[in-house]
Amino acid sequence: PAVTSDAAPASLLGSAATARGRPGSPRGREKASELDREGLELNRGGDTRGALARFQAAQKLEPSNPRYLLQAANMHFKLDEKAVALRMYEALLSGTYALSEREATMARQKRGAIVREAARQVAEEEAEHERAESAAREEERRLSRRATEEAAQAAKAARAAEAAQQAKAAQDAGMAEAAKGAAAAQGAAAAELAETVSRVEAGQLSARAL
């Protein structure tokens, strides 16, 4: 029968208290070893998901053997299922399983890699958040400067318009005064001319009378 990989990771971990005492039957150990070899071959061939299914099945048959759980954890790691892999590495390093030095070193290294990656992602997210906040603050300052500049330009334009209006009013007043003066001068000239004409006419009449 086909081996599937849909078993929940928690079921693979089993009971930490009883894993040591469940070595599995000789037939089960033999089948688990066969599944392990198949898993290694599938992994070498690039079928990571198929390899994971074999290691999971082997671990169920021989739960006290940490090799299969480690192999399954490594496949989760390779599939970028880091949260699942981390739980499995933690279980392996909890003291429940009798790990070889090589297995313990591998589990610690992979666990450390996951933790460092998680820390890096958190740092990147915090840095991105800070960049976003900094950009928002800079945009707020830019809009404030723009509003201040627009207000200053509007005030300057208003002062210029007021000055132009005052200049025009002064010009109009000057022109009106000049026109008034010209009219007065014309009136005076006309009066003087009329007086002159009157004197001339009066002289002529006197001459005739003589």
C-alpha positions in Angstrom: 0.0 0.0 0.0 1.0 3.6 -0.7 2.6 5.5 2.2 1.0 9.0 2.8 2.4 12.0 4.6 -0.8 13.4 6.0 -0.3 12.2 9.5 -0.3 15.0 12.1 3.3 15.8 13.3 2.1 15.5 16.9 1.3 11.9 16.3 4.8 11.3 15.2 6.3 12.8 18.3 4.2 10.4 20.4 4.4 10.4 24.2 7.8 11.6 25.4 7.4 9.5 28.5 6.9 6.2 26.6 9.0 6.6 23.4 12.0 4.9 25.0 10.0 1.8 26.0 8.5 1.1 22.6 11.3 -0.3 20.5 8.9 -2.0 18.1 8.8 -5.6 16.9 11.6 -7.2 14.9 9.3 -7.3 11.9 8.4 -3.7 12.5 12.1 -2.7 12.8 12.8 -4.4 9.6 10.0 -2.7 7.8 11.0 0.7 9.3 14.6 0.2 8.0 13.2 -0.6 4.6 11.1 2.5 4.6 14.1 4.5 5.7 16.1 3.3 2.7 13.2 4.2 0.4 13.0 7.6 2.0 16.7 8.3 1.5 16.4 7.2 -2.2 13.3 9.4 -2.7 15.1 12.4 -1.1 18.1 11.9 -3.3 15.8 11.8 -6.3 14.2 15.1 -5.3 10.9 13.7 -4.0 11.1 15.4 -0.6 7.4 14.9 0.2 7.6 11.2 -0.7 10.7 10.8 1.5 8.9 12.5 4.4 6.0 10.0 4.1 8.5 7.1 4.3 10.3 8.5 7.4 7.0 9.2 9.1 5.8 5.6 8.5 9.2 4.3 9.7 9.0 6.4 12.9 5.5 5.0 13.7 6.8 1.5 13.4 9.8 2.1 15.6 9.1 5.2 17.7 12.1 4.8 20.0 14.5 5.2 17.1 15.3 8.9 16.8 16.8 8.5 13.3 13.4 8.4 11.7 12.1 11.4 13.6 15.2 13.3 12.7 14.9 12.3 9.0 11.3 13.5 9.1 12.2 16.8 10.8 14.9 17.3 8.1 12.4 16.9 5.4 10.0 19.4 7.0 13.0 21.7 7.2 13.8 21.2 3.5 10.2 21.8 2.6 10.4 25.1 4.5 7.9 23.9 7.1 10.1 25.3 9.8 7.5 25.5 12.6 6.8 21.7 12.4 10.5 20.9 12.0 11.4 23.0 15.1 8.9 21.1 17.3 10.4 17.9 16.2 14.0 19.0 16.8 13.0 20.2 20.3 11.4 16.8 21.0 14.6 15.1 19.8 16.8 17.3 22.1 14.4 17.0 25.1 16.3 14.0 26.5 13.6 11.5 25.6 15.5 10.0 22.7 18.9 8.3 22.8 20.6 10.4 20.1 24.1 9.7 18.8 26.5 12.6 18.9 26.1 13.1 15.2 22.3 13.1 15.4 22.3 15.5 18.4 24.7 17.8 16.6 22.5 17.8 13.5 19.3 18.5 15.5 21.0 21.4 17.4 22.4 22.9 14.1 19.0 22.7 12.4 17.2 24.0 15.4 19.7 26.9 15.7 19.2 27.7 12.0 15.5 27.9 12.4 15.8 30.1 15.5 18.3 32.4 13.8 16.1 32.7 10.7 13.1 33.5 12.8 15.1 36.2 14.6 16.3 37.6 11.3 12.7 37.8 10.0 11.6 39.5 13.2 14.4 42.0 12.9 13.6 42.6 9.2 9.9 43.2 10.0 10.8 45.6 12.8 13.2 47.4 10.4 10.5 47.6 7.7 8.1 48.9 10.3 10.6 51.6 11.3 11.2 52.5 7.7 7.5 52.8 7.1 7.0 55.0 10.2 10.0 57.1 9.2 8.6 57.6 5.7 5.3 58.5 7.1 6.9 61.1 9.4 8.9 62.5 6.5 5.8 62.8 4.3 4.0 64.6 7.2 6.9 67.0 7.4 6.9 67.5 3.7 3.2 68.2 3.6 3.6 70.6 6.6 6.4 72.5 4.7 4.3 72.7 1.6 1.3 74.0 3.5 3.5 76.7 5.2 5.0 77.7 1.8 1.6 77.9 0.2 0.3 80.0 3.1 3.3 82.3 2.8 2.8 82.6 -1.0 -0.9 83.4 -0.5 -0.1 86.1 2.1 2.5 87.6 -0.2 0.0 87.6 -3.1 -2.6 89.3 -0.8 -0.1 92.0 0.2 0.9 92.6 -3.4 -2.8 92.9 -4.4 -3.4 95.3 -1.6 -0.4 97.4 -2.5 -1.6 97.5 -6.2 -5.0 98.5 -5.1 -3.6 101.3 -2.9 -1.4 102.5 -5.7 -4.3 102.6 -8.1 -6.4 104.5 -5.6 -3.6 107.0 -5.1 -3.2 107.3 -8.9 -6.9 107.8 -9.3 -6.9 110.4 -6.6 -4.0 112.2 -8.2 -5.7 112.3 -11.6 -8.9 113.6 -10.0 -6.9 116.4 -8.3 -5.1 117.2 -11.5 -8.3 117.4 -13.4 -9.8 119.6 -10.7 -6.8 121.9 -10.9 -6.9 122.0 -14.7 -10.6 122.9 -14.6 -9.9 125.6 -12.1 -7.1 127.0 -14.3 -9.3 126.9 -17.3 -12.0 128.7 -15.4 -9.6 131.4 -14.2 -8.3 131.8 -17.7 -11.8 132.1 -19.1 -12.7 134.7 -16.4 -9.5 136.7 -17.2 -10.3 136.6 -20.9 -13.8 137.7 -20.3 -12.6 140.6 -18.1 -10.1 141.6 -20.8 -12.7 141.6 -23.4 -14.9 143.6 -21.2 -12.2 146.3 -20.6 -11.5 146.5 -24.3 -15.2 146.9 -25.1 -15.4 149.6 -22.4 -12.5 151.5 -23.9 -14.0 151.4 -27.3 -17.2 152.8 -26.0 -15.3 155.7 -24.3 -13.5 156.5 -27.5 -16.7 156.8 -29.4 -18.2 159.1 -26.9 -15.4 161.6 -27.4 
